[in-house]
Amino acid sequence: MFGMFDKNHSQKIKGTVVLMPKNVLDFNDVTSIKSAGLLEVAGGILDAAADVVGGIVDGTTAFLGRNVAMRLISATKTDASGKGLIGKEVFLEKYLPTLPTLGARQDAFSIHFDWDADFGIPGAFSFRNYTQDEFFLVSVTFDDIPNHNSVQFVCNSWVYNFKSYKTDRIFFSNDTYLLSQTPAPLVYYRQEELKSLRGDGTGLRKEWERVYDYDVYNDLGDPDEDAKLARPILGGSNTYPYPRRVRSGRKPTKKDPKSEKPGVIYVPRDENFGHLKSSDFLTYGIKSLSQNVLPLFKSVIFDSNFTPNEFDSFDEVCDLYEGGIELPTHILSQISPLPVLKEIFRTEDGEQVLKFPPPHVIKVSKSAWMTDEEFGREMIAGVNPCVIRLLKEFPPKSTLDTALYGDQTSTLTKEHLEINLGGLTVEKALNGQRLFILDYHDAFMPYLEKINKTNKAYATRTILFLKDDGTLKPLVIELSLPHPNGVQFGAESKVILPADQGVDSTIWLLAKAHVIVNDSCYHQLVSHWLNTHAVVEPFIIATNRQLSVLHPINKLLDPHFRDTININGLARNALINADGIIEQSFLPGPNSVEISSAVYKNWVFTDQALPADLIKRGLAVEDPSSPHGVRLVIEDYPYAVDGLEIWDAIKTWVEDYVSLYYPTDEVVQKDAELQSWWKEVVEKGHGDLKDKTWWPKMQNIKDLIQSCSIIIWTASALHAAVNFGQYPYGGFILNRPTLSRRLIPEKGTPHYDEMVKNPQKAYLRTITPKYETLVDLSVIEILSRHASDEIYLGDRDSKFWTSDSKALQAFQNFGNNLSKIEQEITERNKDPDFKNRTGPVALPYTLLQRSSDNGLTFRGIPNSISI
């Protein structure tokens, strides 16, 4: 394969190789739980442990350390064909452990290479693993290179037996080059490495492969199992546009040749969770991603002799966090073989109970969640603070196609609002930018006929008033249903006004619950899944396919892509799939992901920049004199205030970094890898929207800076804002119900009478029942946690990520800036004038403080979408 360099050398280059052996509890074992079952997995772990005790080794390759081989590749000297000289094969000088280990640990190995000046400076190396087990290659360092000190290689890659690959694995030093500036001896290897990552677009992907290719979401359904489990293919059509995912290449289903059979989700091997992440994911995630534990829950809940599937009082809901739900012995016996589940099934004084940690929203007060002020505050400081918008016209209008949905204009009148405006007219409130709307009418109306066959829900509009003290006061809620003769004839709506006494106060509380059900579902399907997880994956695929690891933009974006493809694959397998967690516990059921496809039709990449998003929603106006170039309409808007500071810090860092490599627009235009990357993002990754005129043309530095800033913001701060508050707010199901089962009771009906006699029971019979609550809480508790190996914005997993000292200094400045912002957020949260920062529930807004401890912390901005 390579031209050999082999002569007598005058001295030695010393190398240090750091790797981690295969971990028993790695990605493959996690994903196998779904099909193998808990007992089988537990048995497998015990068997693996027995193998370790037995001292089984890879005898054919472990002797004399000849099991891992490397060859240096010169960055300054070429062979006759113009490729970098390659040295002779040299082996590690210490045995490589091939025993699986239960803990995550690193091992260092020494290696020495003969060298003289005719070989030049090594800029890459080839690598072969002759053992039968894969291992994780962390880093390699070459020391004692004359006149060059050391050369660092940050590898972070799984390496399988060499026969698994068509060519030897190649790793490059931490130097940074545009393609045109790459040392000539390395150009061939740079291009070959990208070819290996692109693959050929055919065949079934294998576990050990690192191929990145595109496919549509055609693996969410399972029509061969049951016709009811068939789901539309998302992506590749005008009807169901969607971002692309990583291609697996599995066989088609028998009943729908365009759909893939469910099964093991392919994830490029280096996208799998790291060792520590794996153990954390097992500890906190096994109960939600496994399809074994939830049926056990159901068997308990639906056993009327044990516990019914209903809460009968708010106190009973609180028992989830105080006394817990007692579990029968036979349930625990089916789960207990895995010690990691002890954290999930918390035992109290030896009792076998399912007990959840108290959500932050009720740690100070168990009733403040019911106030109108908290209802409004969570629209700007809750887990979904990026939907509310300024009301610019009254009454609100619909953008739904009148040919399909008739007239969907709001039935609200000025009188509905002015009764609670304290003497202001609607016109004055509109002109004064004091009316806001949370509008889910158009998102849900097209699906209500389907949804209401099993559940009972409205499409909602909520109008709020900005008070003098900066808080939001709900004025009215409009609840709409499709016309009884069909949605093509428009909507039938009822208007609910605020009330704090008698049965009207219960009706108002129920109306707010219907709004929050809309909001919870939209949050999970759009704000969280679509607008972060799904839209980022195409950028990850394109980056790996088109930007070499030597490319500056690859180095800039790479930490913000960690684990995302993996968690998205797990989501397709257990969360958003047919009859998965989301369909079981959220209102839209089988229509869930389809709703996000409808929203994606209007997704605009450039609007994902926070200032652009705020301006589009009318929550900010351009103002060059303001600190961030925009003036907020709601000054005390915690998500926006903190977010704009984070946004500016990100953009400043990107500007400083990009300027090191792109001095002129011409360099951007002539960067072949960069142009291929962007072309592929637009035409393939987001191909259903490729003809939209809003896509940046990537012809100047400004486009590059803005695009990279949006990607980093989306993967880090935006995801943190909509993710890590899920359990702190939604862990109390009364505060954020996920589905509704009853409409507002009509006078003269049994449900109305029940509402009068027992308001709490009426509320509980309307919202999420017990089993679905357990499902929801189990999932969002996991999603809201930080893993033990989390890497936060402003940090890197290696200080050697680049050899460029100027880039390292710019990154240090970025970290310092974020630390300053973190302190400022803490100070703002102490200011009593900012009422929205803590609210009636006394929960300071900390979601955009960049650092965090492990676990449920309600703060922390990880670099990437890793959960």
RAURJO-V321495 format. One record per run of one state. SS is the DSSP state (H for helix, E for strand, C for the rest). FROM is the first residue (numbers start at 1). TO is the last residue. If there is no record, write none. Layout:
ss:SS from:FROM to:TO
ss:SS from:FROM to:TO
//
This chain:
ss:C from:1 to:3
ss:E from:4 to:4
ss:C from:5 to:10
ss:E from:11 to:21
ss:C from:22 to:22
ss:E from:23 to:23
ss:C from:24 to:26
ss:H from:27 to:36
ss:C from:37 to:37
ss:H from:38 to:54
ss:C from:55 to:58
ss:H from:59 to:65
ss:C from:66 to:67
ss:E from:68 to:78
ss:C from:79 to:83
ss:E from:84 to:86
ss:C from:87 to:89
ss:E from:90 to:91
ss:C from:92 to:100
ss:E from:101 to:101
ss:C from:102 to:106
ss:E from:107 to:115
ss:C from:116 to:121
ss:E from:122 to:129
ss:C from:130 to:134
ss:E from:135 to:145
ss:C from:146 to:148
ss:E from:149 to:159
ss:C from:160 to:161
ss:H from:162 to:164
ss:C from:165 to:168
ss:E from:169 to:172
ss:C from:173 to:178
ss:H from:179 to:181
ss:C from:182 to:183
ss:H from:184 to:198
ss:C from:199 to:213
ss:E from:214 to:215
ss:C from:216 to:216
ss:E from:217 to:217
ss:C from:218 to:226
ss:H from:227 to:229
ss:C from:230 to:233
ss:E from:234 to:234
ss:C from:235 to:244
ss:E from:245 to:246
ss:C from:247 to:251
ss:E from:252 to:252
ss:C from:253 to:259
ss:E from:260 to:260
ss:C from:261 to:268
ss:H from:269 to:271
ss:C from:272 to:274
ss:H from:275 to:289
ss:C from:290 to:292
ss:H from:293 to:301
ss:C from:302 to:313
ss:H from:314 to:322
ss:C from:323 to:324
ss:E from:325 to:326
ss:C from:327 to:328
ss:H from:329 to:335
ss:C from:336 to:338
ss:H from:339 to:342
ss:C from:343 to:347
ss:E from:348 to:348
ss:C from:349 to:350
ss:E from:351 to:351
ss:C from:352 to:352
ss:E from:353 to:354
ss:C from:355 to:359
ss:H from:360 to:362
ss:C from:363 to:367
ss:H from:368 to:370
ss:C from:371 to:371
ss:H from:372 to:381
ss:C from:382 to:388
ss:E from:389 to:390
ss:C from:391 to:401
ss:H from:402 to:405
ss:C from:406 to:413
ss:H from:414 to:418
ss:C from:419 to:425
ss:H from:426 to:431
ss:C from:432 to:434
ss:E from:435 to:439
ss:C from:440 to:440
ss:H from:441 to:445
ss:C from:446 to:447
ss:H from:448 to:451
ss:C from:452 to:458
ss:E from:459 to:466
ss:C from:467 to:471
ss:E from:472 to:482
ss:C from:483 to:486
ss:H from:487 to:489
ss:C from:490 to:490
ss:E from:491 to:497
ss:C from:498 to:501
ss:H from:502 to:546
ss:C from:547 to:551
ss:H from:552 to:561
ss:C from:562 to:563
ss:H from:564 to:574
ss:C from:575 to:580
ss:H from:581 to:585
ss:C from:586 to:588
ss:H from:589 to:600
ss:C from:601 to:604
ss:H from:605 to:608
ss:C from:609 to:609
ss:H from:610 to:616
ss:C from:617 to:619
ss:E from:620 to:622
ss:C from:623 to:629
ss:E from:630 to:632
ss:C from:633 to:637
ss:H from:638 to:658
ss:C from:659 to:664
ss:H from:665 to:669
ss:C from:670 to:671
ss:H from:672 to:685
ss:C from:686 to:686
ss:H from:687 to:689
ss:C from:690 to:700
ss:H from:701 to:723
ss:C from:724 to:725
ss:H from:726 to:730
ss:C from:731 to:749
ss:H from:750 to:757
ss:C from:758 to:758
ss:H from:759 to:766
ss:C from:767 to:769
ss:H from:770 to:783
ss:C from:784 to:784
ss:E from:785 to:786
ss:C from:787 to:791
ss:E from:792 to:792
ss:C from:793 to:804
ss:H from:805 to:830
ss:C from:831 to:834
ss:H from:835 to:837
ss:C from:838 to:854
ss:E from:855 to:856
ss:C from:857 to:861
ss:E from:862 to:862
ss:C from:863 to:867
//
